[in-house]
Amino acid sequence: MPAFRQVGEKQLPNPVLYMAWSPKRDLIALANTAGELLLHRLANFQRVWSLAPNENTGKEITSLAWRPDGKILAFSVGDTKQVVLCDAEKAEILHLFPVDYPVSCMHWMEVQSDSSLSSTFSDSEDESNRFLPKLPALPKSYSSTSKIFSEEKSDEVTSLLGEVRLNILVVGGPSGFVELYAYGLYKIATLKGIAGTCRSLCLASDLKSLSVVTEVKSPEDNAEIHYVQLDTGLLSSCLPELTRMARKFTHISTLIQYLRLSLTCMCEAWEDILMQMDLRLTKFVQEKNTSTQVQDEFLELLLWGTCQVASFREGKRTLPELQALLMNQLTVKGLKMLGQSIESSYSSIQKLVISHLQSGSEALLYHLSEVKGMALWKQKFQPLGLDPSAIEDAITAVGSFTLKASELLQVIDKSMKNFKAFFRWLYVAMLRMSEDHVPPELNKMTQKDLAFVADFLSEHFSANEELFDRKGKYFNVERVGQYLKDEDEDLVSPPNMEGNHWVTFVQQSTHLKESPLLFPTYPQKSLHFVKRMMEGTIDICLQKPAEVIGSSVKQAVCLSLYSVCERSEDTPRLFELPSLWNDKNAAMNYVVFCMPEISPFKIYILRTATDPNRPALNNLVSIHLNAPFNTSIDDEVPVAESVDRSYSCLDARLYDDETLTVVLQCQEKDENKFRLLAQLPLSSALRCEEEFTWDPTLRLDQQGEEIPVRELTWGNQSRDLENMKAQFVAVNGIRKVACVLSSNLRHIRVFEMDAEDEEDEERADESQDISSDQDGLEETSTNQGAKGADGDAEGEAETCEEMGEGSGDALEQTSESDTL
């Protein structure tokens, strides 16, 4: 029989609130009261990494869930109302998204589907990757916000999508809040009509139903535990279409985030120093004593050329004040610094627009166009809520964003040329004012260069009273920053479209002016404004399927289980029963719970079919824990000395489809009530032939005497938990491990559930030695009997009987191995 071997034990500094085993590896994730997320290895409970709380994620972890492949760990944060996806290998945040309510429970499942469907979806994904260019990685300084876009292959979201097979993250919270996210990224359903606060969730692997355990306030203001089964048949019947749509919308969601982060990089590349010229000119206007325009004074400086020094000495009417502005406030050194900052900033923004915004927009248009094609296949995709007209609006919005990005490129290119010529001329003029040497290569300005500077001064250096009322400045020399402002106001200096032949042609054409084939340009709006408009339009496309699918989900079963007393706020909800389990092979859902108020010695198991239209036989059974206790693996007491004891269940989790792992407490008067970890085989209990008839007008605890009862004897599948007030357990039947947590939430023990203890191994070795000796004795006895065949057979029998008495116990222990 399998036994439990302890492989680790630790006292932790902070109380543990949540723990969850990895489904594929011997790793367990812990969340504590300090807001830390810890990952430990099974061997010696060694820490692999820790993720400290921060401002981006939050400090109050409320639930944990592993992706079925074990590569990504999801955790919810209550204070910031976010769900965060973390790389299990490197403790890096891959993605996060906001939710409307603090999440109280999560469940991440993988859909069981045919391999033929998976290969079809894989081919479609490979085809899209062939047509799309790779997205450049974001600068390293922005990788902390989203690691997926800092990798070499940042355009491939395979690290988040995982395998082609669909997996769904289900989150739940207060006020019946339940949402489903495909691949943990794209929201495919928002469910409504669920009463109470969600305490546990389990989505069936065949997508036919969703089981929810809720806590509801009764009319008497008492908390009641309800079990709700929701019919999600639309997800199951449209699985191929749902998978294709989910993968496309997941790409779209990540591309929107990529564009958002790229624009953030551009905004941070634009420095406040670029506003220095505007602010100094505004201050100059406010302090100068003359009524002449700043534009005229700069033009006069340009006009006098090499005679400007003599003009300053002669005390002309405006030049002394302009000289003070240039030499004392701006300074030659400051002008050089300003010129370098503008060139560096504009170059960085220009590269981000070309490499990031345009590439991301092209990829977004590609995926939206494919989604539009899917939406036009109404027979397949209309039930999922795909609206062709809404997707067409999203494509138009992305086209407008692309045009606005191109417009920004033209403004940057023009501004760089203007500032380069202007600063070169002004730098030479200031060197002459200070009577410094002017390098020969800078002293050569043609008439064309002078005309270019004069046009720049005429366009940019005229004081604007209306602008001062809006922005507190008279000038808008710097034209790039206005595109990066996240404001609803119009641009201060929109581009001049006079002389643009295409714009003139479109405006004069009655057919093209309102044509849906042309993307609108929004010349008065900033890039940020057009980006927000694009996000809003795409969000409508993304939200429509979630609303349609959510409205198709109907309540199939609602059972009132029992009432609960006031819950201690120190006890985390994750550790509270009921617990849910999905039996994929039998297509059944299990609900395990206790009702200590009416029967502290019983564990109840409720079973429902994943298909709400299929009835489940023997749907409710109780297991009586007041059963004969044979022996634990640590006991050296013979079976005959075991006694009957009464046990109450502290925690219970399904280890596999037919085994329940429980933490039990002996109900004796002794103050040091010992506790034990046990495995309960459920096969006999689940074969119970007695039927239970529900009375829908009563809670289950009000009709508990009629529930069929089964008694189980678990034999040596238990272990005393000495020197530990064990309270909670987390198990993983695939990896055959369990983690026991004490009532103070600090003491942890880790067990391998299908391994012999070291003491058992030693006892087994001793038994083998005894068995070998006995084999030798038997062989000797046989030889002696052969030589004296004519001897007294009765004496031979007596000899064998004496040897049997000398090692009877050992033979009983090793008879099976000897036979083998």
FIVEXBA-681406 format. One record per residue (C-alpha): residue number from 1; residue in three letters; x, y, z. Coordinates in steps of 0.5 Angstrom, whole numbers. Layout:
<recs>
   resi   resn      xx      yy      zz
    NUM    Ala       X       Y       Z
...
</recs>
This chain:
<recs>
   resi   resn      xx      yy      zz
      1    Met       0       0       0
      2    Pro       3       7      -1
      3    Ala       5      11       4
      4    Phe       7      18       6
      5    Arg      14      21       6
      6    Gln      16      27       9
      7    Val      21      31       5
      8    Gly      21      38       8
      9    Glu      19      42      14
     10    Lys      19      50      15
     11    Gln      17      55      20
     12    Leu      16      62      15
     13    Pro      16      69      18
     14    Asn      10      71      15
     15    Pro       3      68      15
     16    Val       1      64       9
     17    Leu      -6      66       6
     18    Tyr      -6      62      -1
     19    Met      -2      56      -3
     20    Ala      -3      52     -10
     21    Trp       1      46     -13
     22    Ser       4      47     -20
     23    Pro       0      42     -25
     24    Lys       6      39     -28
     25    Arg      12      40     -24
     26    Asp      14      39     -16
     27    Leu      13      47     -15
     28    Ile       8      50     -10
     29    Ala       7      57     -10
     30    Leu       5      61      -3
     31    Ala       2      68      -2
     32    Asn       3      71       5
     33    Thr       0      77       9
     34    Ala       6      81       7
     35    Gly       4      81       0
     36    Glu      10      77      -3
     37    Leu       9      71      -8
     38    Leu      14      65      -6
     39    Leu      15      59     -11
     40    His      18      53      -7
     41    Arg      21      47      -9
     42    Leu      19      40      -7
     43    Ala      26      38      -5
     44    Asn      27      41       2
     45    Phe      22      46       1
     46    Gln      28      50      -2
     47    Arg      26      57      -5
     48    Val      26      58     -12
     49    Trp      24      66     -12
     50    Ser      20      71      -9
     51    Leu      16      77     -12
     52    Ala      16      83      -7
     53    Pro       9      87      -8
     54    Asn      10      94     -12
     55    Glu       6      99     -14
     56    Asn       5      97     -21
     57    Thr       1      90     -18
     58    Gly      -1      91     -11
     59    Lys       0      89      -4
     60    Glu      -6      84      -3
     61    Ile      -6      78      -6
     62    Thr     -13      75      -6
     63    Ser     -12      68     -10
     64    Leu      -8      64     -14
     65    Ala      -8      59     -20
     66    Trp      -3      56     -25
     67    Arg      -4      55     -32
     68    Pro      -5      48     -34
     69    Asp       2      47     -37
     70    Gly       5      50     -31
     71    Lys       9      55     -34
     72    Ile       5      61     -32
     73    Leu       2      63     -25
     74    Ala      -4      68     -24
     75    Phe      -5      72     -18
     76    Ser     -10      77     -17
     77    Val      -9      83     -13
     78    Gly     -15      86      -8
     79    Asp     -12      93      -7
     80    Thr     -11      95     -14
     81    Lys     -17      90     -17
     82    Gln     -12      87     -22
     83    Val     -10      80     -25
     84    Val      -3      79     -26
     85    Leu       0      73     -30
     86    Cys       7      72     -28
     87    Asp      13      67     -31
     88    Ala      14      61     -27
     89    Glu      21      61     -29
     90    Lys      24      68     -28
     91    Ala      19      71     -23
     92    Glu      17      76     -29
     93    Ile      11      80     -30
     94    Leu       8      78     -37
     95    His       1      81     -37
     96    Leu      -4      84     -32
     97    Phe     -11      87     -33
     98    Pro     -16      90     -29
     99    Val     -22      88     -26
    100    Asp     -29      91     -24
    101    Tyr     -29      88     -17
    102    Pro     -23      85     -12
    103    Val     -22      77     -15
    104    Ser     -24      72      -9
    105    Cys     -23      66     -13
    106    Met     -20      63     -19
    107    His     -19      57     -23
    108    Trp     -15      56     -30
    109    Met     -17      50     -34
    110    Glu     -15      47     -41
    111    Val     -20      44     -46
    112    Gln     -20      37     -48
    113    Ser     -21      37     -55
    114    Asp     -19      33     -61
    115    Ser     -12      33     -64
    116    Ser     -15      34     -71
    117    Leu     -18      41     -69
    118    Ser     -11      43     -66
    119    Ser      -7      42     -72
    120    Thr     -12      46     -76
    121    Phe     -11      52     -71
    122    Ser      -4      51     -71
    123    Asp      -4      52     -79
    124    Ser      -8      58     -79
    125    Glu      -3      61     -74
    126    Asp       3      59     -77
    127    Glu       0      62     -84
    128    Ser      -1      69     -80
    129    Asn       6      69     -77
    130    Arg       9      68     -85
    131    Phe       6      75     -87
    132    Leu       7      79     -81
    133    Pro      14      82     -79
    134    Lys      17      81     -73
    135    Leu      15      87     -68
    136    Pro      21      90     -65
    137    Ala      23      90     -58
    138    Leu      21      96     -53
    139    Pro      27      99     -50
    140    Lys      29      96     -44
    141    Ser      27     101     -39
    142    Tyr      20      99     -41
    143    Ser      21      92     -40
    144    Ser      19      92     -33
    145    Thr      11      94     -35
    146    Ser      11      88     -40
    147    Lys      16      83     -41
    148    Ile      13      80     -47
    149    Phe      15      86     -51
    150    Ser      22      86     -49
    151    Glu      24      79     -51
    152    Glu      27      78     -58
    153    Lys      21      75     -61
    154    Ser      16      80     -58
    155    Asp      11      79     -64
    156    Glu      10      72     -62
    157    Val       5      72     -56
    158    Thr       6      64     -56
    159    Ser       9      65     -49
    160    Leu       2      67     -47
    161    Leu      -2      63     -51
    162    Gly       2      57     -50
    163    Glu      -1      51     -54
    164    Val      -6      51     -59
    165    Arg     -11      48     -55
    166    Leu     -16      53     -51
    167    Asn     -15      54     -44
    168    Ile     -19      59     -40
    169    Leu     -18      63     -34
    170    Val     -24      64     -29
    171    Val     -25      69     -24
    172    Gly     -30      71     -19
    173    Gly     -31      76     -14
    174    Pro     -37      79     -10
    175    Ser     -44      81     -12
    176    Gly     -44      75     -17
    177    Phe     -38      77     -21
    178    Val     -35      72     -26
    179    Glu     -31      73     -32
    180    Leu     -28      68     -37
    181    Tyr     -21      70     -40
    182    Ala     -19      65     -46
    183    Tyr     -11      64     -45
    184    Gly     -12      68     -39
    185    Leu     -12      75     -44
    186    Tyr     -18      76     -47
    187    Lys     -25      76     -44
    188    Ile     -30      71     -47
    189    Ala     -35      72     -42
    190    Thr     -38      76     -37
    191    Leu     -43      72     -33
    192    Lys     -49      76     -29
    193    Gly     -55      73     -25
    194    Ile     -51      70     -20
    195    Ala     -52      72     -13
    196    Gly     -47      72      -7
    197    Thr     -40      72      -7
    198    Cys     -36      67     -10
    199    Arg     -32      62      -6
    200    Ser     -30      57     -11
    201    Leu     -30      56     -18
    202    Cys     -29      50     -23
    203    Leu     -30      50     -31
    204    Ala     -31      43     -34
    205    Ser     -26      41     -38
    206    Asp     -32      39     -44
    207    Leu     -34      47     -43
    208    Lys     -41      44     -42
    209    Ser     -42      47     -35
    210    Leu     -39      52     -30
    211    Ser     -39      50     -22
    212    Val     -40      56     -17
    213    Val     -40      56     -10
    214    Thr     -43      62      -7
    215    Glu     -44      65       0
    216    Val     -51      69       0
    217    Lys     -54      73       6
    218    Ser     -61      70       8
    219    Pro     -67      74      10
    220    Glu     -65      73      17
    221    Asp     -58      76      15
    222    Asn     -54      69      16
    223    Ala     -49      67      11
    224    Glu     -51      61       7
    225    Ile     -47      57       2
    226    His     -50      55      -4
    227    Tyr     -48      51     -10
    228    Val     -49      53     -17
    229    Gln     -49      50     -24
    230    Leu     -49      54     -30
    231    Asp     -50      51     -37
    232    Thr     -45      54     -42
    233    Gly     -47      49     -48
    234    Leu     -45      55     -53
    235    Leu     -38      55     -51
    236    Ser     -38      47     -52
    237    Ser     -42      47     -58
    238    Cys     -38      53     -62
    239    Leu     -31      50     -59
    240    Pro     -27      51     -66
    241    Glu     -30      57     -67
    242    Leu     -29      60     -60
    243    Thr     -21      58     -60
    244    Arg     -20      61     -67
    245    Met     -24      67     -65
    246    Ala     -20      67     -58
    247    Arg     -13      67     -61
    248    Lys     -15      72     -66
    249    Phe     -17      77     -60
    250    Thr     -12      75     -56
    251    His      -7      78     -61
    252    Ile     -11      84     -62
    253    Ser     -11      85     -54
    254    Thr      -3      84     -54
    255    Leu      -2      89     -60
    256    Ile      -6      94     -57
    257    Gln      -2      94     -51
    258    Tyr       4      94     -55
    259    Leu       2     100     -58
    260    Arg       0     103     -52
    261    Leu       7     102     -49
    262    Ser      10     105     -55
    263    Leu       7     111     -54
    264    Thr       9     111     -47
    265    Cys      16     111     -49
    266    Met      15     116     -54
    267    Cys      12     121     -49
    268    Glu      18     120     -44
    269    Ala      23     121     -50
    270    Trp      20     128     -51
    271    Glu      23     132     -45
    272    Asp      21     138     -42
    273    Ile      27     142     -44
    274    Leu      24     142     -51
    275    Met      19     147     -48
    276    Gln      25     152     -45
    277    Met      25     156     -52
    278    Asp      17     157     -51
    279    Leu      17     159     -44
    280    Arg      23     164     -44
    281    Leu      20     168     -50
    282    Thr      14     168     -46
    283    Lys      17     171     -40
    284    Phe      21     176     -45
    285    Val      14     178     -47
    286    Gln      12     179     -40
    287    Glu      18     183     -38
    288    Lys      20     187     -44
    289    Asn      18     195     -44
    290    Thr      17     196     -51
    291    Ser      11     194     -55
    292    Thr      15     191     -61
    293    Gln      13     184     -63
    294    Val      19     179     -61
    295    Gln      18     176     -68
    296    Asp      20     183     -71
    297    Glu      26     183     -66
    298    Phe      29     177     -69
    299    Leu      27     179     -76
    300    Glu      31     185     -75
    301    Leu      37     181     -72
    302    Leu      37     177     -78
    303    Leu      36     183     -82
    304    Trp      43     187     -80
    305    Gly      47     180     -80
    306    Thr      54     182     -79
    307    Cys      52     189     -76
    308    Gln      49     187     -70
    309    Val      54     188     -65
    310    Ala      55     195     -67
    311    Ser      48     196     -67
    312    Phe      48     193     -60
    313    Arg      53     198     -58
    314    Glu      49     204     -61
    315    Gly      43     202     -56
    316    Lys      38     201     -61
    317    Arg      31     201     -58
    318    Thr      30     193     -58
    319    Leu      36     189     -59
    320    Pro      39     191     -52
    321    Glu      33     187     -49
    322    Leu      34     181     -54
    323    Gln      41     181     -52
    324    Ala      40     180     -45
    325    Leu      35     174     -47
    326    Leu      40     171     -51
    327    Met      46     172     -47
    328    Asn      44     172     -40
    329    Gln      38     167     -40
    330    Leu      39     162     -46
    331    Thr      46     163     -46
    332    Val      51     160     -52
    333    Lys      52     153     -47
    334    Gly      44     153     -46
    335    Leu      43     154     -54
    336    Lys      48     148     -55
    337    Met      44     144     -50
    338    Leu      37     145     -52
    339    Gly      39     144     -60
    340    Gln      42     137     -58
    341    Ser      36     135     -53
    342    Ile      31     137     -59
    343    Glu      35     133     -64
    344    Ser      36     127     -59
    345    Ser      29     127     -57
    346    Tyr      26     128     -64
    347    Ser      30     122     -67
    348    Ser      28     117     -61
    349    Ile      21     119     -63
    350    Gln      22     118     -70
    351    Lys      25     111     -69
    352    Leu      19     109     -65
    353    Val      14     111     -70
    354    Ile      17     108     -76
    355    Ser      19     101     -72
    356    His      14     101     -67
    357    Leu       7     104     -68
    358    Gln       7     103     -76
    359    Ser       9      96     -75
    360    Gly       4      95     -69
    361    Ser      -1      98     -73
    362    Glu       0      94     -79
    363    Ala      -1      87     -75
    364    Leu      -7      90     -72
    365    Leu     -10      91     -79
    366    Tyr      -8      84     -81
    367    His     -12      81     -75
    368    Leu     -18      85     -75
    369    Ser     -19      84     -83
    370    Glu     -18      76     -81
    371    Val     -23      77     -76
    372    Lys     -28      81     -80
    373    Gly     -28      75     -85
    374    Met     -29      70     -79
    375    Ala     -35      75     -78
    376    Leu     -38      75     -85
    377    Trp     -38      67     -84
    378    Lys     -45      68     -80
    379    Gln     -47      61     -79
    380    Lys     -41      59     -75
    381    Phe     -39      66     -72
    382    Gln     -45      70     -71
    383    Pro     -47      66     -65
    384    Leu     -41      68     -61
    385    Gly     -43      75     -62
    386    Leu     -38      78     -68
    387    Asp     -41      84     -71
    388    Pro     -38      85     -78
    389    Ser     -40      93     -78
    390    Ala     -37      94     -71
    391    Ile     -30      90     -74
    392    Glu     -31      95     -80
    393    Asp     -31     101     -75
    394    Ala     -25      98     -71
    395    Ile     -21      97     -78
    396    Thr     -23     105     -80
    397    Ala     -20     107     -73
    398    Val     -14     103     -74
    399    Gly     -13     107     -81
    400    Ser     -14     113     -78
    401    Phe      -9     112     -72
    402    Thr      -4     110     -78
    403    Leu      -5     116     -82
    404    Lys      -4     120     -75
    405    Ala       3     117     -74
    406    Ser       5     119     -81
    407    Glu       3     126     -80
    408    Leu       7     126     -74
    409    Leu      13     123     -78
    410    Gln      12     129     -83
    411    Val      12     134     -77
    412    Ile      18     131     -74
    413    Asp      22     132     -80
    414    Lys      20     139     -81
    415    Ser      21     141     -74
    416    Met      28     138     -74
    417    Lys      30     142     -81
    418    Asn      27     148     -78
    419    Phe      31     148     -71
    420    Lys      37     146     -74
    421    Ala      37     152     -79
    422    Phe      35     156     -73
    423    Phe      40     154     -68
    424    Arg      46     154     -73
    425    Trp      44     162     -75
    426    Leu      42     164     -67
    427    Tyr      49     160     -65
    428    Val      53     164     -70
    429    Ala      49     171     -68
    430    Met      51     170     -60
    431    Leu      58     168     -62
    432    Arg      59     175     -65
    433    Met      55     178     -60
    434    Ser      60     176     -55
    435    Glu      66     177     -60
    436    Asp      68     170     -60
    437    His      71     166     -66
    438    Val      66     164     -71
    439    Pro      68     157     -74
    440    Pro      69     158     -81
    441    Glu      64     152     -83
    442    Leu      58     156     -79
    443    Asn      59     162     -82
    444    Lys      57     161     -89
    445    Met      50     162     -90
    446    Thr      47     163     -97
    447    Gln      41     167     -98
    448    Lys      36     161     -99
    449    Asp      38     159     -91
    450    Leu      37     166     -89
    451    Ala      30     166     -93
    452    Phe      29     159     -89
    453    Val      30     162     -82
    454    Ala      26     168     -84
    455    Asp      20     164     -86
    456    Phe      21     160     -79
    457    Leu      21     166     -75
    458    Ser      15     169     -78
    459    Glu      11     162     -77
    460    His      13     161     -70
    461    Phe      15     167     -67
    462    Ser       9     171     -67
    463    Ala       5     172     -60
    464    Asn      -1     169     -59
    465    Glu      -6     172     -54
    466    Glu     -11     166     -55
    467    Leu      -6     161     -54
    468    Phe      -4     165     -47
    469    Asp     -11     164     -45
    470    Arg     -11     156     -46
    471    Lys      -4     154     -44
    472    Gly       0     160     -41
    473    Lys       5     162     -46
    474    Tyr       5     166     -52
    475    Phe       9     162     -57
    476    Asn       9     154     -59
    477    Val      15     154     -63
    478    Glu      16     146     -61
    479    Arg      10     143     -65
    480    Val      12     135     -63
    481    Gly      10     135     -56
    482    Gln       2     137     -57
    483    Tyr       1     130     -61
    484    Leu       4     127     -55
    485    Lys      -1     130     -50
    486    Asp      -7     126     -47
    487    Glu     -12     131     -48
    488    Asp     -19     132     -51
    489    Glu     -17     139     -54
    490    Asp     -15     141     -61
    491    Leu      -8     142     -63
    492    Val      -5     148     -61
    493    Ser      -2     149     -68
    494    Pro      -5     144     -73
    495    Pro      -1     142     -79
    496    Asn      -2     147     -85
    497    Met      -6     143     -91
    498    Glu      -6     149     -96
    499    Gly      -2     147    -102
    500    Asn      -3     139    -101
    501    His      -6     137    -107
    502    Trp      -9     131    -105
    503    Val     -13     134     -99
    504    Thr     -16     139    -104
    505    Phe     -18     134    -109
    506    Val     -21     130    -103
    507    Gln     -25     136    -101
    508    Gln     -27     138    -108
    509    Ser     -30     131    -109
    510    Thr     -37     130    -107
    511    His     -36     122    -107
    512    Leu     -29     122    -104
    513    Lys     -31     127     -98
    514    Glu     -36     122     -95
    515    Ser     -33     115     -98
    516    Pro     -32     110     -93
    517    Leu     -26     107     -97
    518    Leu     -22     113     -94
    519    Phe     -20     113     -87
    520    Pro     -21     120     -83
    521    Thr     -15     124     -81
    522    Tyr     -18     128     -75
    523    Pro     -13     134     -77
    524    Gln     -14     138     -71
    525    Lys     -13     132     -66
    526    Ser      -7     129     -62
    527    Leu      -4     122     -63
    528    His      -6     120     -56
    529    Phe     -13     122     -58
    530    Val     -14     118     -64
    531    Lys     -11     112     -60
    532    Arg     -16     113     -55
    533    Met     -21     113     -60
    534    Met     -18     107     -63
    535    Glu     -18     103     -57
    536    Gly     -25     105     -55
    537    Thr     -28     102     -62
    538    Ile     -24      96     -61
    539    Asp     -26      95     -54
    540    Ile     -33      95     -57
    541    Cys     -31      89     -62
    542    Leu     -28      85     -56
    543    Gln     -33      86     -51
    544    Lys     -39      84     -56
    545    Pro     -37      77     -56
    546    Ala     -37      77     -48
    547    Glu     -44      80     -47
    548    Val     -47      75     -52
    549    Ile     -43      69     -49
    550    Gly     -45      71     -42
    551    Ser     -52      72     -44
    552    Ser     -53      65     -47
    553    Val     -50      62     -40
    554    Lys     -56      60     -36
    555    Gln     -57      57     -29
    556    Ala     -58      50     -29
    557    Val     -58      48     -22
    558    Cys     -58      52     -15
    559    Leu     -58      48      -9
    560    Ser     -58      51      -2
    561    Leu     -53      47       2
    562    Tyr     -52      50       9
    563    Ser     -51      56      14
    564    Val     -45      58      17
    565    Cys     -43      62      23
    566    Glu     -39      68      23
    567    Arg     -32      67      19
    568    Ser     -26      69      23
    569    Glu     -23      75      18
    570    Asp     -16      71      20
    571    Thr     -18      65      16
    572    Pro     -17      66       8
    573    Arg     -23      64       4
    574    Leu     -18      59       0
    575    Phe     -18      55       6
    576    Glu     -25      54       7
    577    Leu     -29      48       4
    578    Pro     -33      47       0
    579    Ser     -28      45      -5
    580    Leu     -29      43     -13
    581    Trp     -27      38     -17
    582    Asn     -28      36     -24
    583    Asp     -27      29     -26
    584    Lys     -25      29     -34
    585    Asn     -26      22     -35
    586    Ala     -33      21     -32
    587    Ala     -35      28     -34
    588    Met     -37      29     -27
    589    Asn     -37      35     -22
    590    Tyr     -35      34     -15
    591    Val     -37      38      -9
    592    Val     -33      36      -2
    593    Phe     -36      40       4
    594    Cys     -37      39      12
    595    Met     -43      41      16
    596    Pro     -40      41      23
    597    Glu     -46      44      26
    598    Ile     -50      38      25
    599    Ser     -45      33      24
    600    Pro     -38      34      26
    601    Phe     -36      27      24
    602    Lys     -38      27      17
    603    Ile     -36      29      10
    604    Tyr     -41      30       4
    605    Ile     -39      29      -3
    606    Leu     -44      32      -8
    607    Arg     -44      30     -15
    608    Thr     -47      33     -21
    609    Ala     -46      31     -29
    610    Thr     -42      36     -33
    611    Asp     -48      36     -38
    612    Pro     -54      40     -34
    613    Asn     -58      36     -38
    614    Arg     -56      29     -36
    615    Pro     -58      27     -29
    616    Ala     -53      24     -24
    617    Leu     -55      18     -20
    618    Asn     -53      17     -13
    619    Asn     -51      25     -13
    620    Leu     -50      26      -5
    621    Val     -47      21       0
    622    Ser     -44      22       7
    623    Ile     -37      19       9
    624    His     -38      18      17
    625    Leu     -31      19      20
    626    Asn     -32      15      26
    627    Ala     -30       9      23
    628    Pro     -24       3      26
    629    Phe     -17       6      25
    630    Asn     -13       1      23
    631    Thr      -6       4      24
    632    Ser      -2       9      21
    633    Ile       5       8      17
    634    Asp       9      11      24
    635    Asp       5       6      28
    636    Glu       9       0      31
    637    Val       3      -2      35
    638    Pro       0      -9      32
    639    Val      -7      -8      29
    640    Ala     -10     -12      35
    641    Glu      -8      -6      39
    642    Ser     -12       0      35
    643    Val     -18       3      38
    644    Asp     -24       6      35
    645    Arg     -23      14      35
    646    Ser     -28      20      33
    647    Tyr     -25      25      28
    648    Ser     -27      31      25
    649    Cys     -25      34      18
    650    Leu     -21      40      18
    651    Asp     -20      40      11
    652    Ala     -21      36       5
    653    Arg     -18      36      -2
    654    Leu     -19      31      -8
    655    Tyr     -13      28      -9
    656    Asp     -15      24     -16
    657    Asp     -22      22     -18
    658    Glu     -22      17     -13
    659    Thr     -18      19      -7
    660    Leu     -20      24      -2
    661    Thr     -14      28       2
    662    Val     -16      30       9
    663    Val     -13      33      15
    664    Leu     -17      30      21
    665    Gln     -17      32      28
    666    Cys     -18      27      34
    667    Gln     -25      28      38
    668    Glu     -22      27      45
    669    Lys     -22      30      51
    670    Asp     -14      31      51
    671    Glu     -12      38      50
    672    Asn      -7      36      46
    673    Lys     -12      33      40
    674    Phe      -7      30      35
    675    Arg      -8      31      28
    676    Leu      -7      26      22
    677    Leu      -6      27      14
    678    Ala     -10      21      11
    679    Gln     -12      19       4
    680    Leu     -19      16       4
    681    Pro     -21      12      -2
    682    Leu     -28      14      -5
    683    Ser     -29       8     -10
    684    Ser     -34       4      -5
    685    Ala     -37      11      -3
    686    Leu     -39      13     -10
    687    Arg     -42       6     -11
    688    Cys     -47       8      -6
    689    Glu     -54       5      -9
    690    Glu     -58       9      -4
    691    Glu     -62      15      -7
    692    Phe     -63      22      -4
    693    Thr     -69      26      -6
    694    Trp     -68      34      -5
    695    Asp     -73      38      -2
    696    Pro     -72      45      -6
    697    Thr     -75      49       0
    698    Leu     -70      47       5
    699    Arg     -63      47       6
    700    Leu     -59      41       6
    701    Asp     -57      41      13
    702    Gln     -64      41      15
    703    Gln     -65      35      12
    704    Gly     -58      32      13
    705    Glu     -61      25      17
    706    Glu     -64      23      10
    707    Ile     -57      23       7
    708    Pro     -54      16       5
    709    Val     -48      15      10
    710    Arg     -42      10       8
    711    Glu     -36       8      13
    712    Leu     -29       8      10
    713    Thr     -23       4      13
    714    Trp     -17       8      11
    715    Gly     -12       3      14
    716    Asn      -5       5      13
    717    Gln      -6      11       9
    718    Ser      -5      16      14
    719    Arg       0      19      18
    720    Asp       0      23      25
    721    Leu       2      30      24
    722    Glu       6      30      31
    723    Asn       8      37      34
    724    Met       4      41      29
    725    Lys      -3      44      29
    726    Ala      -5      42      22
    727    Gln     -11      45      19
    728    Phe     -10      46      12
    729    Val      -8      42       6
    730    Ala      -6      43      -2
    731    Val      -5      37      -6
    732    Asn      -3      35     -13
    733    Gly      -5      28     -15
    734    Ile      -1      28     -22
    735    Arg       6      30     -18
    736    Lys       3      26     -12
    737    Val       5      31      -7
    738    Ala       1      34      -1
    739    Cys       3      41       3
    740    Val       0      41      10
    741    Leu      -1      48      13
    742    Ser      -2      49      21
    743    Ser      -7      53      24
    744    Asn      -3      59      25
    745    Leu      -1      59      18
    746    Arg       6      59      19
    747    His       8      52      20
    748    Ile       9      48      13
    749    Arg      10      40      12
    750    Val      11      37       5
    751    Phe      10      30       3
    752    Glu      11      25      -2
    753    Met       4      21      -2
    754    Asp       7      15      -6
    755    Ala      13      14      -3
    756    Glu      16       9       3
    757    Asp      19      13       9
    758    Glu      26      12      11
    759    Glu      24       8      17
    760    Asp      19       4      13
    761    Glu      25       2       8
    762    Glu      30       0      14
    763    Arg      24      -4      17
    764    Ala      24      -7      10
    765    Asp      31      -9       9
    766    Glu      31     -12      16
    767    Ser      25     -16      14
    768    Gln      29     -18       7
    769    Asp      35     -20      12
    770    Ile      30     -25      16
    771    Ser      27     -27      10
    772    Ser      34     -29       7
    773    Asp      35     -33      13
    774    Gln      29     -37      14
    775    Asp      30     -39       6
    776    Gly      36     -42       8
    777    Leu      33     -45      14
    778    Glu      28     -48      10
    779    Glu      33     -50       5
    780    Thr      37     -54      10
    781    Ser      31     -57      13
    782    Thr      29     -60       6
    783    Asn      36     -63       4
    784    Gln      36     -66      11
    785    Gly      29     -69      10
    786    Ala      31     -72       3
    787    Lys      37     -75       6
    788    Gly      33     -79      11
    789    Ala      27     -80       7
    790    Asp      26     -87      11
    791    Gly      26     -83      17
    792    Asp      20     -81      22
    793    Ala      16     -76      18
    794    Glu      13     -73      24
    795    Gly      19     -71      27
    796    Glu      21     -67      21
    797    Ala      14     -64      21
    798    Glu      16     -62      28
    799    Thr      22     -59      26
    800    Cys      19     -55      21
    801    Glu      14     -52      26
    802    Glu      19     -50      31
    803    Met      22     -46      25
    804    Gly      16     -43      23
    805    Glu      15     -41      31
    806    Gly      21     -37      31
    807    Ser      20     -33      25
    808    Gly      13     -33      24
    809    Asp      12     -25      24
    810    Ala      17     -24      19
    811    Leu      14     -29      15
    812    Glu       8     -26      15
    813    Gln      11     -19      13
    814    Thr      15     -22       7
    815    Ser      10     -28       5
    816    Glu       8     -24      -1
    817    Ser      15     -22      -3
    818    Asp      18     -29      -2
    819    Thr      12     -32      -7
    820    Leu      14     -27     -12
</recs>
